[in-house]
């Protein structure tokens, strides 16, 4: 009897030792560098089970054995903490690292840049073209001047509606902050008027150093009761924000009947003609102090500014000479 008990005890001891060795080997494998040779991105959809996750990691070459990954997750009691998302796994990531990445919830981030001066319809078109976003865009589009042009980070399967709300919130916050720091005695009375003027400034110049100078021209004209005479407002009157005008503007266009035609109406148009960026809004509420009343393209991408009509006419003649010479 004693001999039999001794044999049973020896067998159990051996089994325990072998089991311990096997478990130790599995833990070592879970922590050892994995087979992945280059960074790989894997998408884990909501509702994906742990076994399916393990299989996908093996198929992607991130772990060598999905069963060892499962065992490691169970030993760490992490089976309920792996999160859906799109994850980047670095080369040679261990099973333990892969588990930590899936627990972090730190999905791969992408960026969408919305340029300054787009209309709301143009911004929605760019959202529709971004295939990693989901959901529909609103129809009709948000009002002009309510979406802030900026570079936005997002994750795969974020919704287009959520992106639009972020743009709205950023615009509201930006306008409120800049309006609170506005210069004194401006000829604009509300934040809404600041955005309208900023949208015109944005469409008139893309040169950073000119925005406040262009703003000064429009402020000086508003102070004197002069029409703004801004070509971009006429273009908006003709296109209604659908997109760019597919031809050159003509003198006849300046006569179009529209509340947005600043050659015919006094003061500001009834609404923005685009979505201005932060710098254009800042220029609208803190313009340079100048005596300029006119500006025209100077052939270098910037503008020539003038205090009098005679000076402006000379600048216009010079611009025409440069333009006509460029067409030779």
RAJO-V359789 format. One record per residue. N is the residue number from 1. RES is the residue in one small letter. SS is DSSP state (h for helix, s for strand, l for the rest). Layout:
n=<N	N>
res=<RES	RES>
ss=<SS	SS>
This chain:
n=<1	2	3	4	5	6	7	8	9	10	11	12	13	14	15	16	17	18	19	20	21	22	23	24	25	26	27	28	29	30	31	32	33	34	35	36	37	38	39	40	41	42	43	44	45	46	47	48	49	50	51	52	53	54	55	56	57	58	59	60	61	62	63	64	65	66	67	68	69	70	71	72	73	74	75	76	77	78	79	80	81	82	83	84	85	86	87	88	89	90	91	92	93	94	95	96	97	98	99	100	101	102	103	104	105	106	107	108	109	110	111	112	113	114	115	116	117	118	119	120	121	122	123	124	125	126	127	128	129	130	131	132	133	134	135	136	137	138	139	140	141	142	143	144	145	146	147	148	149	150	151	152	153	154	155	156	157	158	159	160	161	162	163	164	165	166	167	168	169	170	171	172	173	174	175	176	177	178	179	180	181	182	183	184	185	186	187	188	189	190	191	192	193	194	195	196	197	198	199	200	201	202	203	204	205	206	207	208	209	210	211	212	213	214	215	216	217	218	219	220	221	222	223	224	225	226	227	228	229	230	231	232	233	234	235	236	237	238	239	240	241	242	243	244	245	246	247	248	249	250	251	252	253	254	255	256	257	258	259	260	261	262	263	264	265	266	267	268	269	270	271	272	273	274	275	276	277	278	279	280	281	282	283	284	285	286	287	288	289	290	291	292	293	294	295	296	297	298	299	300	301	302	303	304	305	306	307	308	309	310	311	312	313	314	315	316	317	318	319	320	321	322	323	324	325	326	327	328>
res=<x	x	x	x	x	x	x	x	x	x	x	x	x	x	x	x	x	x	x	x	x	x	x	x	x	x	x	x	x	x	x	x	x	x	x	x	x	x	x	x	x	x	x	x	x	x	x	x	x	x	x	x	x	x	x	x	x	x	x	x	x	x	x	x	x	x	x	x	x	x	x	x	x	x	x	x	x	x	x	x	x	x	x	x	x	x	x	x	x	x	x	x	x	x	x	x	x	x	x	x	x	x	x	x	x	x	x	x	x	x	x	x	x	x	x	x	x	x	x	x	x	x	x	x	x	x	x	x	x	x	x	x	x	x	x	x	x	x	x	x	x	x	x	x	x	x	x	x	x	x	x	x	x	x	x	x	x	x	x	x	x	x	x	x	x	x	x	x	x	x	x	x	x	x	x	x	x	x	x	x	x	x	x	x	x	x	x	x	x	x	x	x	x	x	x	x	x	x	x	x	x	x	x	x	x	x	x	x	x	x	x	x	x	x	x	x	x	x	x	x	x	x	x	x	x	x	x	x	x	x	x	x	x	x	x	x	x	x	x	x	x	x	x	x	x	x	x	x	x	x	x	x	x	x	x	x	x	x	x	x	x	x	x	x	x	x	x	x	x	x	x	x	x	x	x	x	x	x	x	x	x	x	x	x	x	x	x	x	x	x	x	x	x	x	x	x	x	x	x	x	x	x	x	x	x	x	x	x	x	x	x	x	x	x	x	x	x	x	x	x	x	x	x	x	x	x	x	x>
ss=<l	h	h	h	h	h	h	h	h	h	h	h	h	h	h	h	h	h	h	h	h	h	h	h	h	h	h	h	h	h	h	l	l	l	l	l	l	l	l	s	s	s	s	s	l	l	l	l	l	h	h	h	h	h	h	h	h	h	h	l	l	l	l	l	l	h	h	h	h	h	h	h	h	h	h	l	l	l	l	l	l	l	l	l	s	s	s	s	s	l	l	l	l	l	h	h	h	h	h	h	h	h	h	h	l	l	l	l	s	s	s	s	s	l	l	l	l	l	l	h	h	h	h	h	h	h	h	h	h	l	l	l	l	s	l	l	l	l	l	l	l	l	l	l	l	l	l	l	l	l	s	s	s	s	s	l	l	l	s	h	h	h	h	h	h	h	h	h	h	h	h	h	h	h	h	h	h	h	h	h	l	l	l	l	l	l	l	l	l	l	h	h	h	h	h	h	h	h	h	h	h	h	h	h	l	l	l	h	h	h	h	h	h	h	h	h	h	h	h	h	h	h	h	h	l	l	l	l	l	l	h	h	h	h	h	h	h	h	h	l	l	l	l	l	l	l	l	l	l	l	l	h	h	h	h	l	l	l	l	l	l	l	l	l	l	l	l	l	l	l	l	l	l	l	l	l	l	h	h	h	h	h	h	h	h	l	l	l	l	l	l	l	l	s	s	s	s	l	l	l	l	l	s	s	s	s	l	l	h	h	h	h	h	h	h	h	h	h	h	h	h	h	h	h	h	h	l	l>
